[in-house]
Amino acid sequence: MHQRIITIKGNRTMRNKTVKNENNYKYVVWVGGCDDYYISYDRAKEHYDEWIDQGYDDVHLIELKQ
């Protein structure tokens, strides 16, 4: 299973990334172009909120489609 992710913020497009989802990841949190993968929504949302609380504004929580 491969997932193509394209996130648009303003007039800028983050890089395309192809992910081989062998670990059944369901969510990805992007922070300024860096990605972390999660199985649990609660854990992904917790980390998303932590980045926002630290003042980052280029943070995205995306659900991966199987």
Predicted model as a PDB file, atoms N, CA, C, CB and O in Angstrom, pLDDT in the B-factor column:
MODEL        1                                                                  
ATOM      1  N   MET A   1       0.834  -1.179   0.000  1.00 37.00           N  
ATOM      2  CA  MET A   1       0.000   0.000   0.000  1.00 37.00           C  
ATOM      3  C   MET A   1       0.877   1.240   0.000  1.00 37.00           C  
ATOM      4  CB  MET A   1      -0.948  -0.001   1.206  1.00 37.00           C  
ATOM      5  O   MET A   1       1.725   1.390   0.880  1.00 37.00           O  
ATOM      6  N   HIS A   2       0.698   2.114  -0.947  1.00 42.00           N  
ATOM      7  CA  HIS A   2       1.398   3.379  -1.006  1.00 42.00           C  
ATOM      8  C   HIS A   2       0.379   4.500  -0.868  1.00 42.00           C  
ATOM      9  CB  HIS A   2       2.206   3.513  -2.323  1.00 42.00           C  
ATOM     10  O   HIS A   2      -0.748   4.392  -1.353  1.00 42.00           O  
ATOM     11  N   GLN A   3       0.774   5.551  -0.219  1.00 43.00           N  
ATOM     12  CA  GLN A   3      -0.090   6.707  -0.028  1.00 43.00           C  
ATOM     13  C   GLN A   3       0.648   7.948  -0.495  1.00 43.00           C  
ATOM     14  CB  GLN A   3      -0.526   6.845   1.456  1.00 43.00           C  
ATOM     15  O   GLN A   3       1.780   8.189  -0.074  1.00 43.00           O  
ATOM     16  N   ARG A   4       0.043   8.719  -1.336  1.00 45.00           N  
ATOM     17  CA  ARG A   4       0.631   9.977  -1.785  1.00 45.00           C  
ATOM     18  C   ARG A   4      -0.014  11.095  -0.984  1.00 45.00           C  
ATOM     19  CB  ARG A   4       0.433  10.193  -3.329  1.00 45.00           C  
ATOM     20  O   ARG A   4      -1.239  11.182  -0.901  1.00 45.00           O  
ATOM     21  N   ILE A   5       0.809  11.948  -0.398  1.00 46.00           N  
ATOM     22  CA  ILE A   5       0.328  13.032   0.431  1.00 46.00           C  
ATOM     23  C   ILE A   5       0.765  14.342  -0.190  1.00 46.00           C  
ATOM     24  CB  ILE A   5       0.843  12.902   1.880  1.00 46.00           C  
ATOM     25  O   ILE A   5       1.948  14.540  -0.465  1.00 46.00           O  
ATOM     26  N   ILE A   6      -0.169  15.225  -0.408  1.00 44.00           N  
ATOM     27  CA  ILE A   6       0.148  16.569  -0.872  1.00 44.00           C  
ATOM     28  C   ILE A   6      -0.624  17.521   0.030  1.00 44.00           C  
ATOM     29  CB  ILE A   6      -0.218  16.776  -2.403  1.00 44.00           C  
ATOM     30  O   ILE A   6      -1.851  17.453   0.098  1.00 44.00           O  
ATOM     31  N   THR A   7       0.078  18.398   0.714  1.00 44.00           N  
ATOM     32  CA  THR A   7      -0.557  19.360   1.600  1.00 44.00           C  
ATOM     33  C   THR A   7      -0.263  20.748   1.084  1.00 44.00           C  
ATOM     34  CB  THR A   7      -0.071  19.195   3.059  1.00 44.00           C  
ATOM     35  O   THR A   7       0.882  21.069   0.765  1.00 44.00           O  
ATOM     36  N   ILE A   8      -1.278  21.566   1.000  1.00 38.00           N  
ATOM     37  CA  ILE A   8      -1.112  22.925   0.497  1.00 38.00           C  
ATOM     38  C   ILE A   8      -1.392  23.897   1.636  1.00 38.00           C  
ATOM     39  CB  ILE A   8      -2.054  23.199  -0.720  1.00 38.00           C  
ATOM     40  O   ILE A   8      -2.418  23.799   2.309  1.00 38.00           O  
ATOM     41  N   LYS A   9      -0.485  24.825   1.845  1.00 40.00           N  
ATOM     42  CA  LYS A   9      -0.692  25.885   2.824  1.00 40.00           C  
ATOM     43  C   LYS A   9      -0.386  27.205   2.155  1.00 40.00           C  
ATOM     44  CB  LYS A   9       0.191  25.678   4.091  1.00 40.00           C  
ATOM     45  O   LYS A   9       0.752  27.448   1.752  1.00 40.00           O  
ATOM     46  N   GLY A  10      -1.373  28.051   2.033  1.00 37.00           N  
ATOM     47  CA  GLY A  10      -1.183  29.325   1.344  1.00 37.00           C  
ATOM     48  C   GLY A  10      -0.837  29.054  -0.104  1.00 37.00           C  
ATOM     49  O   GLY A  10      -1.519  28.281  -0.778  1.00 37.00           O  
ATOM     50  N   ASN A  11       0.208  29.680  -0.580  1.00 35.00           N  
ATOM     51  CA  ASN A  11       0.643  29.494  -1.961  1.00 35.00           C  
ATOM     52  C   ASN A  11       1.770  28.483  -2.067  1.00 35.00           C  
ATOM     53  CB  ASN A  11       1.081  30.814  -2.554  1.00 35.00           C  
ATOM     54  O   ASN A  11       2.381  28.336  -3.125  1.00 35.00           O  
ATOM     55  N   ARG A  12       2.048  27.787  -0.971  1.00 39.00           N  
ATOM     56  CA  ARG A  12       3.197  26.877  -0.937  1.00 39.00           C  
ATOM     57  C   ARG A  12       2.693  25.440  -0.907  1.00 39.00           C  
ATOM     58  CB  ARG A  12       4.110  27.167   0.295  1.00 39.00           C  
ATOM     59  O   ARG A  12       1.722  25.137  -0.214  1.00 39.00           O  
ATOM     60  N   THR A  13       3.338  24.565  -1.642  1.00 40.00           N  
ATOM     61  CA  THR A  13       3.011  23.151  -1.617  1.00 40.00           C  
ATOM     62  C   THR A  13       4.152  22.390  -0.963  1.00 40.00           C  
ATOM     63  CB  THR A  13       2.736  22.617  -3.044  1.00 40.00           C  
ATOM     64  O   THR A  13       5.306  22.515  -1.373  1.00 40.00           O  
ATOM     65  N   MET A  14       3.824  21.594   0.066  1.00 44.00           N  
ATOM     66  CA  MET A  14       4.852  20.766   0.688  1.00 44.00           C  
ATOM     67  C   MET A  14       5.239  19.684  -0.298  1.00 44.00           C  
ATOM     68  CB  MET A  14       4.359  20.150   2.038  1.00 44.00           C  
ATOM     69  O   MET A  14       4.491  19.373  -1.226  1.00 44.00           O  
ATOM     70  N   ARG A  15       6.400  19.120  -0.091  1.00 48.00           N  
ATOM     71  CA  ARG A  15       6.907  18.095  -0.993  1.00 48.00           C  
ATOM     72  C   ARG A  15       5.966  16.890  -1.030  1.00 48.00           C  
ATOM     73  CB  ARG A  15       8.315  17.659  -0.567  1.00 48.00           C  
ATOM     74  O   ARG A  15       5.293  16.582  -0.046  1.00 48.00           O  
ATOM     75  N   ASN A  16       5.932  16.224  -2.167  1.00 50.00           N  
ATOM     76  CA  ASN A  16       5.202  14.964  -2.276  1.00 50.00           C  
ATOM     77  C   ASN A  16       6.008  13.893  -1.579  1.00 50.00           C  
ATOM     78  CB  ASN A  16       4.931  14.583  -3.763  1.00 50.00           C  
ATOM     79  O   ASN A  16       7.238  13.908  -1.632  1.00 50.00           O  
ATOM     80  N   LYS A  17       5.347  12.983  -0.938  1.00 51.00           N  
ATOM     81  CA  LYS A  17       6.062  11.897  -0.269  1.00 51.00           C  
ATOM     82  C   LYS A  17       5.273  10.619  -0.507  1.00 51.00           C  
ATOM     83  CB  LYS A  17       6.246  12.179   1.273  1.00 51.00           C  
ATOM     84  O   LYS A  17       4.062  10.584  -0.289  1.00 51.00           O  
ATOM     85  N   THR A  18       5.941   9.589  -0.947  1.00 52.00           N  
ATOM     86  CA  THR A  18       5.322   8.291  -1.105  1.00 52.00           C  
ATOM     87  C   THR A  18       5.741   7.426   0.066  1.00 52.00           C  
ATOM     88  CB  THR A  18       5.708   7.638  -2.459  1.00 52.00           C  
ATOM     89  O   THR A  18       6.930   7.311   0.364  1.00 52.00           O  
ATOM     90  N   VAL A  19       4.781   6.822   0.723  1.00 51.00           N  
ATOM     91  CA  VAL A  19       5.015   6.062   1.937  1.00 51.00           C  
ATOM     92  C   VAL A  19       4.589   4.623   1.713  1.00 51.00           C  
ATOM     93  CB  VAL A  19       4.261   6.678   3.133  1.00 51.00           C  
ATOM     94  O   VAL A  19       3.471   4.363   1.268  1.00 51.00           O  
ATOM     95  N   LYS A  20       5.465   3.701   2.015  1.00 54.00           N  
ATOM     96  CA  LYS A  20       5.086   2.292   2.001  1.00 54.00           C  
ATOM     97  C   LYS A  20       4.585   1.967   3.406  1.00 54.00           C  
ATOM     98  CB  LYS A  20       6.298   1.353   1.572  1.00 54.00           C  
ATOM     99  O   LYS A  20       5.361   1.952   4.362  1.00 54.00           O  
ATOM    100  N   ASN A  21       3.295   1.710   3.524  1.00 56.00           N  
ATOM    101  CA  ASN A  21       2.649   1.591   4.820  1.00 56.00           C  
ATOM    102  C   ASN A  21       2.625   0.141   5.285  1.00 56.00           C  
ATOM    103  CB  ASN A  21       1.231   2.150   4.761  1.00 56.00           C  
ATOM    104  O   ASN A  21       1.580  -0.509   5.261  1.00 56.00           O  
ATOM    105  N   GLU A  22       3.773  -0.359   5.705  1.00 58.00           N  
ATOM    106  CA  GLU A  22       3.869  -1.741   6.169  1.00 58.00           C  
ATOM    107  C   GLU A  22       3.494  -1.883   7.638  1.00 58.00           C  
ATOM    108  CB  GLU A  22       5.272  -2.267   5.948  1.00 58.00           C  
ATOM    109  O   GLU A  22       3.217  -2.990   8.098  1.00 58.00           O  
ATOM    110  N   ASN A  23       3.480  -0.778   8.383  1.00 69.00           N  
ATOM    111  CA  ASN A  23       3.200  -0.824   9.811  1.00 69.00           C  
ATOM    112  C   ASN A  23       1.769  -0.440  10.139  1.00 69.00           C  
ATOM    113  CB  ASN A  23       4.144   0.079  10.546  1.00 69.00           C  
ATOM    114  O   ASN A  23       1.442  -0.204  11.302  1.00 69.00           O  
ATOM    115  N   ASN A  24       0.916  -0.375   9.135  1.00 85.00           N  
ATOM    116  CA  ASN A  24      -0.493  -0.027   9.310  1.00 85.00           C  
ATOM    117  C   ASN A  24      -0.684   1.330   9.963  1.00 85.00           C  
ATOM    118  CB  ASN A  24      -1.183  -1.079  10.131  1.00 85.00           C  
ATOM    119  O   ASN A  24      -1.606   1.513  10.758  1.00 85.00           O  
ATOM    120  N   TYR A  25       0.169   2.273   9.638  1.00 87.00           N  
ATOM    121  CA  TYR A  25      -0.004   3.630  10.139  1.00 87.00           C  
ATOM    122  C   TYR A  25      -1.303   4.193   9.592  1.00 87.00           C  
ATOM    123  CB  TYR A  25       1.197   4.530   9.749  1.00 87.00           C  
ATOM    124  O   TYR A  25      -1.661   3.945   8.441  1.00 87.00           O  
ATOM    125  N   LYS A  26      -2.003   4.949  10.417  1.00 89.00           N  
ATOM    126  CA  LYS A  26      -3.279   5.533  10.009  1.00 89.00           C  
ATOM    127  C   LYS A  26      -3.246   7.048   9.955  1.00 89.00           C  
ATOM    128  CB  LYS A  26      -4.364   5.093  10.944  1.00 89.00           C  
ATOM    129  O   LYS A  26      -4.106   7.672   9.332  1.00 89.00           O  
ATOM    130  N   TYR A  27      -2.238   7.654  10.619  1.00 90.00           N  
ATOM    131  CA  TYR A  27      -2.165   9.113  10.687  1.00 90.00           C  
ATOM    132  C   TYR A  27      -0.723   9.574  10.542  1.00 90.00           C  
ATOM    133  CB  TYR A  27      -2.761   9.630  12.010  1.00 90.00           C  
ATOM    134  O   TYR A  27       0.217   8.873  10.916  1.00 90.00           O  
ATOM    135  N   VAL A  28      -0.576  10.761   9.992  1.00 91.00           N  
ATOM    136  CA  VAL A  28       0.742  11.387   9.907  1.00 91.00           C  
ATOM    137  C   VAL A  28       0.610  12.825  10.399  1.00 91.00           C  
ATOM    138  CB  VAL A  28       1.311  11.337   8.441  1.00 91.00           C  
ATOM    139  O   VAL A  28      -0.352  13.520  10.073  1.00 91.00           O  
ATOM    140  N   VAL A  29       1.584  13.256  11.184  1.00 92.00           N  
ATOM    141  CA  VAL A  29       1.669  14.648  11.615  1.00 92.00           C  
ATOM    142  C   VAL A  29       2.883  15.246  10.929  1.00 92.00           C  
ATOM    143  CB  VAL A  29       1.767  14.777  13.185  1.00 92.00           C  
ATOM    144  O   VAL A  29       4.010  14.784  11.108  1.00 92.00           O  
ATOM    145  N   TRP A  30       2.631  16.287  10.138  1.00 91.00           N  
ATOM    146  CA  TRP A  30       3.690  17.015   9.452  1.00 91.00           C  
ATOM    147  C   TRP A  30       3.984  18.283  10.225  1.00 91.00           C  
ATOM    148  CB  TRP A  30       3.298  17.338   7.988  1.00 91.00           C  
ATOM    149  O   TRP A  30       3.064  19.012  10.594  1.00 91.00           O  
ATOM    150  N   VAL A  31       5.250  18.555  10.474  1.00 91.00           N  
ATOM    151  CA  VAL A  31       5.688  19.787  11.127  1.00 91.00           C  
ATOM    152  C   VAL A  31       6.788  20.382  10.261  1.00 91.00           C  
ATOM    153  CB  VAL A  31       6.191  19.527  12.605  1.00 91.00           C  
ATOM    154  O   VAL A  31       7.914  19.886  10.245  1.00 91.00           O  
ATOM    155  N   GLY A  32       6.457  21.435   9.549  1.00 87.00           N  
ATOM    156  CA  GLY A  32       7.447  22.107   8.714  1.00 87.00           C  
ATOM    157  C   GLY A  32       8.116  21.192   7.706  1.00 87.00           C  
ATOM    158  O   GLY A  32       9.294  21.387   7.404  1.00 87.00           O  
ATOM    159  N   GLY A  33       7.417  20.206   7.177  1.00 83.00           N  
ATOM    160  CA  GLY A  33       7.978  19.298   6.179  1.00 83.00           C  
ATOM    161  C   GLY A  33       8.567  18.025   6.750  1.00 83.00           C  
ATOM    162  O   GLY A  33       9.001  17.158   5.992  1.00 83.00           O  
ATOM    163  N   CYS A  34       8.593  17.887   8.085  1.00 90.00           N  
ATOM    164  CA  CYS A  34       9.054  16.648   8.731  1.00 90.00           C  
ATOM    165  C   CYS A  34       7.830  15.841   9.145  1.00 90.00           C  
ATOM    166  CB  CYS A  34       9.971  16.954   9.975  1.00 90.00           C  
ATOM    167  O   CYS A  34       6.826  16.399   9.588  1.00 90.00           O  
ATOM    168  N   ASP A  35       7.921  14.537   8.997  1.00 91.00           N  
ATOM    169  CA  ASP A  35       6.749  13.694   9.223  1.00 91.00           C  
ATOM    170  C   ASP A  35       6.968  12.672  10.331  1.00 91.00           C  
ATOM    171  CB  ASP A  35       6.374  12.981   7.946  1.00 91.00           C  
ATOM    172  O   ASP A  35       8.055  12.112  10.476  1.00 91.00           O  
ATOM    173  N   ASP A  36       5.909  12.444  11.111  1.00 92.00           N  
ATOM    174  CA  ASP A  36       5.865  11.389  12.124  1.00 92.00           C  
ATOM    175  C   ASP A  36       4.580  10.608  11.905  1.00 92.00           C  
ATOM    176  CB  ASP A  36       5.940  11.976  13.586  1.00 92.00           C  
ATOM    177  O   ASP A  36       3.527  11.194  11.652  1.00 92.00           O  
ATOM    178  N   TYR A  37       4.664   9.280  12.003  1.00 93.00           N  
ATOM    179  CA  TYR A  37       3.538   8.405  11.697  1.00 93.00           C  
ATOM    180  C   TYR A  37       2.988   7.756  12.960  1.00 93.00           C  
ATOM    181  CB  TYR A  37       3.955   7.333  10.695  1.00 93.00           C  
ATOM    182  O   TYR A  37       3.729   7.457  13.896  1.00 93.00           O  
ATOM    183  N   TYR A  38       1.657   7.540  12.968  1.00 93.00           N  
ATOM    184  CA  TYR A  38       0.968   7.030  14.148  1.00 93.00           C  
ATOM    185  C   TYR A  38      -0.103   6.020  13.752  1.00 93.00           C  
ATOM    186  CB  TYR A  38       0.343   8.182  14.944  1.00 93.00           C  
ATOM    187  O   TYR A  38      -0.683   6.094  12.668  1.00 93.00           O  
ATOM    188  N   ILE A  39      -0.348   5.089  14.644  1.00 92.00           N  
ATOM    189  CA  ILE A  39      -1.442   4.133  14.484  1.00 92.00           C  
ATOM    190  C   ILE A  39      -2.690   4.682  15.159  1.00 92.00           C  
ATOM    191  CB  ILE A  39      -1.065   2.747  15.074  1.00 92.00           C  
ATOM    192  O   ILE A  39      -3.801   4.490  14.664  1.00 92.00           O  
ATOM    193  N   SER A  40      -2.514   5.357  16.276  1.00 92.00           N  
ATOM    194  CA  SER A  40      -3.615   5.856  17.087  1.00 92.00           C  
ATOM    195  C   SER A  40      -3.902   7.326  16.796  1.00 92.00           C  
ATOM    196  CB  SER A  40      -3.306   5.666  18.565  1.00 92.00           C  
ATOM    197  O   SER A  40      -2.983   8.144  16.760  1.00 92.00           O  
ATOM    198  N   TYR A  41      -5.176   7.661  16.588  1.00 92.00           N  
ATOM    199  CA  TYR A  41      -5.557   9.055  16.395  1.00 92.00           C  
ATOM    200  C   TYR A  41      -5.249   9.874  17.647  1.00 92.00           C  
ATOM    201  CB  TYR A  41      -7.050   9.160  16.040  1.00 92.00           C  
ATOM    202  O   TYR A  41      -4.744  10.992  17.551  1.00 92.00           O  
ATOM    203  N   ASP A  42      -5.554   9.315  18.825  1.00 93.00           N  
ATOM    204  CA  ASP A  42      -5.335  10.043  20.074  1.00 93.00           C  
ATOM    205  C   ASP A  42      -3.881  10.459  20.237  1.00 93.00           C  
ATOM    206  CB  ASP A  42      -5.763   9.193  21.258  1.00 93.00           C  
ATOM    207  O   ASP A  42      -3.601  11.585  20.648  1.00 93.00           O  
ATOM    208  N   ARG A  43      -2.966   9.571  19.923  1.00 94.00           N  
ATOM    209  CA  ARG A  43      -1.523   9.866  20.035  1.00 94.00           C  
ATOM    210  C   ARG A  43      -1.108  10.914  18.992  1.00 94.00           C  
ATOM    211  CB  ARG A  43      -0.680   8.564  19.853  1.00 94.00           C  
ATOM    212  O   ARG A  43      -0.346  11.831  19.297  1.00 94.00           O  
ATOM    213  N   ALA A  44      -1.611  10.770  17.771  1.00 93.00           N  
ATOM    214  CA  ALA A  44      -1.298  11.741  16.718  1.00 93.00           C  
ATOM    215  C   ALA A  44      -1.830  13.119  17.089  1.00 93.00           C  
ATOM    216  CB  ALA A  44      -1.889  11.289  15.367  1.00 93.00           C  
ATOM    217  O   ALA A  44      -1.129  14.117  16.920  1.00 93.00           O  
ATOM    218  N   LYS A  45      -3.058  13.187  17.591  1.00 92.00           N  
ATOM    219  CA  LYS A  45      -3.668  14.462  17.981  1.00 92.00           C  
ATOM    220  C   LYS A  45      -2.917  15.082  19.156  1.00 92.00           C  
ATOM    221  CB  LYS A  45      -5.154  14.262  18.347  1.00 92.00           C  
ATOM    222  O   LYS A  45      -2.733  16.298  19.206  1.00 92.00           O  
ATOM    223  N   GLU A  46      -2.487  14.257  20.090  1.00 93.00           N  
ATOM    224  CA  GLU A  46      -1.703  14.740  21.237  1.00 93.00           C  
ATOM    225  C   GLU A  46      -0.419  15.420  20.762  1.00 93.00           C  
ATOM    226  CB  GLU A  46      -1.363  13.571  22.197  1.00 93.00           C  
ATOM    227  O   GLU A  46      -0.082  16.506  21.232  1.00 93.00           O  
ATOM    228  N   HIS A  47       0.292  14.790  19.839  1.00 94.00           N  
ATOM    229  CA  HIS A  47       1.534  15.364  19.326  1.00 94.00           C  
ATOM    230  C   HIS A  47       1.273  16.590  18.456  1.00 94.00           C  
ATOM    231  CB  HIS A  47       2.305  14.319  18.529  1.00 94.00           C  
ATOM    232  O   HIS A  47       2.031  17.559  18.496  1.00 94.00           O  
ATOM    233  N   TYR A  48       0.202  16.545  17.673  1.00 92.00           N  
ATOM    234  CA  TYR A  48      -0.203  17.711  16.884  1.00 92.00           C  
ATOM    235  C   TYR A  48      -0.415  18.911  17.806  1.00 92.00           C  
ATOM    236  CB  TYR A  48      -1.497  17.409  16.077  1.00 92.00           C  
ATOM    237  O   TYR A  48       0.116  19.993  17.556  1.00 92.00           O  
ATOM    238  N   ASP A  49      -1.193  18.716  18.873  1.00 92.00           N  
ATOM    239  CA  ASP A  49      -1.482  19.791  19.826  1.00 92.00           C  
ATOM    240  C   ASP A  49      -0.213  20.303  20.503  1.00 92.00           C  
ATOM    241  CB  ASP A  49      -2.471  19.306  20.882  1.00 92.00           C  
ATOM    242  O   ASP A  49      -0.078  21.505  20.735  1.00 92.00           O  
ATOM    243  N   GLU A  50       0.719  19.399  20.824  1.00 93.00           N  
ATOM    244  CA  GLU A  50       1.979  19.814  21.442  1.00 93.00           C  
ATOM    245  C   GLU A  50       2.771  20.747  20.527  1.00 93.00           C  
ATOM    246  CB  GLU A  50       2.825  18.589  21.794  1.00 93.00           C  
ATOM    247  O   GLU A  50       3.337  21.737  20.990  1.00 93.00           O  
ATOM    248  N   TRP A  51       2.812  20.437  19.237  1.00 93.00           N  
ATOM    249  CA  TRP A  51       3.535  21.299  18.295  1.00 93.00           C  
ATOM    250  C   TRP A  51       2.862  22.667  18.201  1.00 93.00           C  
ATOM    251  CB  TRP A  51       3.606  20.639  16.896  1.00 93.00           C  
ATOM    252  O   TRP A  51       3.540  23.694  18.167  1.00 93.00           O  
ATOM    253  N   ILE A  52       1.533  22.681  18.159  1.00 91.00           N  
ATOM    254  CA  ILE A  52       0.792  23.945  18.104  1.00 91.00           C  
ATOM    255  C   ILE A  52       1.064  24.758  19.372  1.00 91.00           C  
ATOM    256  CB  ILE A  52      -0.736  23.685  17.940  1.00 91.00           C  
ATOM    257  O   ILE A  52       1.305  25.963  19.303  1.00 91.00           O  
ATOM    258  N   ASP A  53       1.025  24.090  20.531  1.00 93.00           N  
ATOM    259  CA  ASP A  53       1.273  24.769  21.812  1.00 93.00           C  
ATOM    260  C   ASP A  53       2.680  25.362  21.886  1.00 93.00           C  
ATOM    261  CB  ASP A  53       1.067  23.793  22.971  1.00 93.00           C  
ATOM    262  O   ASP A  53       2.905  26.350  22.586  1.00 93.00           O  
ATOM    263  N   GLN A  54       3.620  24.762  21.167  1.00 94.00           N  
ATOM    264  CA  GLN A  54       4.999  25.270  21.148  1.00 94.00           C  
ATOM    265  C   GLN A  54       5.174  26.448  20.185  1.00 94.00           C  
ATOM    266  CB  GLN A  54       5.960  24.149  20.762  1.00 94.00           C  
ATOM    267  O   GLN A  54       6.261  27.013  20.070  1.00 94.00           O  
ATOM    268  N   GLY A  55       4.086  26.810  19.496  1.00 93.00           N  
ATOM    269  CA  GLY A  55       4.131  27.980  18.626  1.00 93.00           C  
ATOM    270  C   GLY A  55       4.325  27.699  17.152  1.00 93.00           C  
ATOM    271  O   GLY A  55       4.423  28.632  16.355  1.00 93.00           O  
ATOM    272  N   TYR A  56       4.383  26.431  16.773  1.00 91.00           N  
ATOM    273  CA  TYR A  56       4.523  26.098  15.352  1.00 91.00           C  
ATOM    274  C   TYR A  56       3.185  26.321  14.649  1.00 91.00           C  
ATOM    275  CB  TYR A  56       5.004  24.623  15.166  1.00 91.00           C  
ATOM    276  O   TYR A  56       2.130  25.990  15.189  1.00 91.00           O  
ATOM    277  N   ASP A  57       3.237  26.887  13.432  1.00 87.00           N  
ATOM    278  CA  ASP A  57       1.988  27.110  12.697  1.00 87.00           C  
ATOM    279  C   ASP A  57       1.920  26.309  11.403  1.00 87.00           C  
ATOM    280  CB  ASP A  57       1.828  28.582  12.386  1.00 87.00           C  
ATOM    281  O   ASP A  57       0.897  26.333  10.719  1.00 87.00           O  
ATOM    282  N   ASP A  58       2.975  25.610  11.061  1.00 88.00           N  
ATOM    283  CA  ASP A  58       3.009  24.771   9.856  1.00 88.00           C  
ATOM    284  C   ASP A  58       2.881  23.307  10.278  1.00 88.00           C  
ATOM    285  CB  ASP A  58       4.331  25.004   9.034  1.00 88.00           C  
ATOM    286  O   ASP A  58       3.779  22.500  10.038  1.00 88.00           O  
ATOM    287  N   VAL A  59       1.742  22.977  10.915  1.00 90.00           N  
ATOM    288  CA  VAL A  59       1.510  21.649  11.473  1.00 90.00           C  
ATOM    289  C   VAL A  59       0.234  21.085  10.843  1.00 90.00           C  
ATOM    290  CB  VAL A  59       1.398  21.700  13.042  1.00 90.00           C  
ATOM    291  O   VAL A  59      -0.788  21.768  10.765  1.00 90.00           O  
ATOM    292  N   HIS A  60       0.309  19.829  10.395  1.00 91.00           N  
ATOM    293  CA  HIS A  60      -0.831  19.200   9.732  1.00 91.00           C  
ATOM    294  C   HIS A  60      -1.025  17.788  10.283  1.00 91.00           C  
ATOM    295  CB  HIS A  60      -0.626  19.164   8.190  1.00 91.00           C  
ATOM    296  O   HIS A  60      -0.067  17.030  10.435  1.00 91.00           O  
ATOM    297  N   LEU A  61      -2.267  17.454  10.578  1.00 91.00           N  
ATOM    298  CA  LEU A  61      -2.630  16.091  10.977  1.00 91.00           C  
ATOM    299  C   LEU A  61      -3.458  15.514   9.847  1.00 91.00           C  
ATOM    300  CB  LEU A  61      -3.420  16.060  12.351  1.00 91.00           C  
ATOM    301  O   LEU A  61      -4.525  16.033   9.519  1.00 91.00           O  
ATOM    302  N   ILE A  62      -2.959  14.428   9.248  1.00 90.00           N  
ATOM    303  CA  ILE A  62      -3.594  13.847   8.061  1.00 90.00           C  
ATOM    304  C   ILE A  62      -3.898  12.391   8.317  1.00 90.00           C  
ATOM    305  CB  ILE A  62      -2.696  13.999   6.813  1.00 90.00           C  
ATOM    306  O   ILE A  62      -3.064  11.653   8.841  1.00 90.00           O  
ATOM    307  N   GLU A  63      -5.110  11.976   7.941  1.00 88.00           N  
ATOM    308  CA  GLU A  63      -5.485  10.569   8.018  1.00 88.00           C  
ATOM    309  C   GLU A  63      -5.067   9.897   6.718  1.00 88.00           C  
ATOM    310  CB  GLU A  63      -7.018  10.398   8.275  1.00 88.00           C  
ATOM    311  O   GLU A  63      -5.396  10.373   5.631  1.00 88.00           O  
ATOM    312  N   LEU A  64      -4.343   8.789   6.833  1.00 85.00           N  
ATOM    313  CA  LEU A  64      -3.927   8.020   5.665  1.00 85.00           C  
ATOM    314  C   LEU A  64      -5.060   7.077   5.280  1.00 85.00           C  
ATOM    315  CB  LEU A  64      -2.608   7.228   5.947  1.00 85.00           C  
ATOM    316  O   LEU A  64      -5.643   6.413   6.136  1.00 85.00           O  
ATOM    317  N   LYS A  65      -5.362   7.024   4.016  1.00 78.00           N  
ATOM    318  CA  LYS A  65      -6.418   6.127   3.520  1.00 78.00           C  
ATOM    319  C   LYS A  65      -5.804   4.786   3.159  1.00 78.00           C  
ATOM    320  CB  LYS A  65      -7.150   6.743   2.288  1.00 78.00           C  
ATOM    321  O   LYS A  65      -4.760   4.727   2.510  1.00 78.00           O  
ATOM    322  N   GLN A  66      -6.440   3.735   3.570  1.00 66.00           N  
ATOM    323  CA  GLN A  66      -5.938   2.378   3.293  1.00 66.00           C  
ATOM    324  C   GLN A  66      -6.432   1.913   1.933  1.00 66.00           C  
ATOM    325  CB  GLN A  66      -6.387   1.380   4.399  1.00 66.00           C  
ATOM    326  O   GLN A  66      -6.122   0.799   1.511  1.00 66.00           O  
TER     327      GLN A  66                                                      
ENDMDL                                                                          
END                                                                             
